[in-house]
């Protein structure tokens, strides 16, 4: 993406964006959020350790490889409620889906539900999970899966021990760039 196009999409000047690009300016989080939105990338890309653009990175090649030891913890809306997310595709810059290795908390406030645009696919890898979606309750075990409209109020919790799942989140309009 050119600086002209990025400036047009974010409302920032080319000069300001150039200074950020060259390390002469440190933008606030809000500015990074606008830039990452325009790039169709997760804001976490700006906070990754090391060089995200190694041999496994997607530089418009259409392929992104993340090895087991390269997974990175990601902070998302559910993090403050005990949900743990490990990105499985943090090197992919332009994507329509966000896949995570997800760990459910065993306790969550009865008032906490999540609602957002898009869809989610949840595949239970280990443990037992109670999952609420809309007015329905599901007891999930390894090998079980759900595909939900994310606009439904939803939440899940582990039923004893630890429960892990593969979660893929699709949010419309998150790719472009």
Rosetta blueprint (number, residue, H / E / L):
1 X L
2 X L
3 X H
4 X H
5 X H
6 X H
7 X H
8 X H
9 X H
10 X H
11 X L
12 X L
13 X L
14 X H
15 X H
16 X H
17 X H
18 X H
19 X H
20 X H
21 X H
22 X L
23 X L
24 X L
25 X L
26 X L
27 X L
28 X L
29 X H
30 X H
31 X H
32 X H
33 X H
34 X H
35 X H
36 X H
37 X H
38 X H
39 X H
40 X L
41 X L
42 X L
43 X H
44 X H
45 X H
46 X H
47 X H
48 X L
49 X L
50 X L
51 X L
52 X L
53 X L
54 X L
55 X L
56 X L
57 X L
58 X L
59 X L
60 X L
61 X L
62 X L
63 X L
64 X L
65 X L
66 X L
67 X L
68 X H
69 X H
70 X H
71 X L
72 X E
73 X E
74 X E
75 X L
76 X L
77 X L
78 X L
79 X H
80 X H
81 X H
82 X L
83 X L
84 X E
85 X E
86 X E
87 X E
88 X L
89 X L
90 X L
91 X L
92 X L
93 X L
94 X L
95 X L
96 X L
97 X E
98 X E
99 X E
100 X E
101 X E
102 X E
103 X E
104 X E
105 X L
106 X L
107 X L
108 X L
109 X L
110 X L
111 X L
112 X L
113 X L
114 X E
115 X L
116 X L
117 X L
118 X L
119 X E
120 X E
121 X E
122 X E
123 X E
124 X E
125 X E
126 X E
127 X L
128 X L
129 X E
130 X E
131 X E
132 X E
133 X E
134 X L
135 X L
136 X E
137 X E
138 X E
139 X E
140 X E
141 X L
142 X L
143 X L
144 X L
145 X E
146 X E
147 X E
148 X E
149 X E
150 X L
151 X L
152 X L
153 X L
154 X E
155 X E
156 X E
157 X E
158 X E
159 X L
160 X L
161 X L
162 X L
163 X E
164 X E
165 X E
166 X E
167 X E
168 X E
169 X E
170 X E
171 X L
172 X L
173 X L
174 X L
175 X L
176 X L
177 X L
